[in-house]
């Protein structure tokens, strides 16, 4: 949710930053992965102290009006909540319920402690007063409910099936052809699957209005390609090859393409339940505590669905399912998309790049070890493959990235601001 904090009643003067580059006071060097927000004049604690400090000193607040009226205990020339509403007029105008105001305030750094300076027990209570007063005072535009979700839900649910349908068609085409025809089917099939995935991710709970980097897309493609040919190429490199075509693992790739549908449904389940919990919560910490089990439950449900699809694909194609490597990659891709859909793009990009670089390094060392005097380069990979097989490389690389993103998701996706608006695009 984009919040415009530069309303007509915004404070001005020597102590208030101005201009389009005014800092918001939120993104420090230790927390680079926050959703983008419009800059606002100073940090929330500074502004709250300014407003409530003027109340103690008996001076009027920057945006107070002599005729302002508020609840008991706030009557008179000073009304810090009124000043807050003027500072975030557009947030109050566009909100369809108090939850959106609470989520927007939290996204700008408001805590329950800050709300106490405005004489409220928590952010939810402060948001409820802002919402009620905006409607009463006629400051907000007519509110409309979000578009009908059943039609939109049916639309993206059908689109989520497209990658799996195209993947199945490509696998059948590869099984029925050979030679140059098989290469042509593989090339056109890869383009078709990429296009289908792009279409599927443009709508629904996994869609995003935030621009993903080309590097993230490239690393994602590399991870899928490694799932298809990486294990066979790594084994051939260790054995002195490849002397001919190496084994291609189509079952894991087919299962991952089919898993797009359960991934979308699990993401929708998490978003819908989290927003319902947001309606019932009375504090930010209470909501975070109730949202964590929802996130972990949806994540576990997806892993179970992916495991079933891997077993089914391996049985149908008479191949190894690759539970460890493909399962870790599926977990990594789901968590990366969940975070990206809500504006947290920094950590997913790093995790995808780290996993892809690890797999590329493993392949490079396997072949570089053939050079004279360089056999020691392959010792770590040889030991790992000897202990757990070629699938241990993607399992370790993608599993580590998925674990990092899971920790990040439990911190960021359990915030009220991550569920300010429904993720499904209409």
Helices and strands as residue ranges (DSSP letters): H 44-57, H 80-87, H 89-94, H 98-107, H 112-117, H 123-137, H 149-159, H 162-176, H 179-200, H 214-238, H 250-280, H 284-317, H 323-341, H 346-368, G 375-378, H 379-388, H 391-412, G 416-419
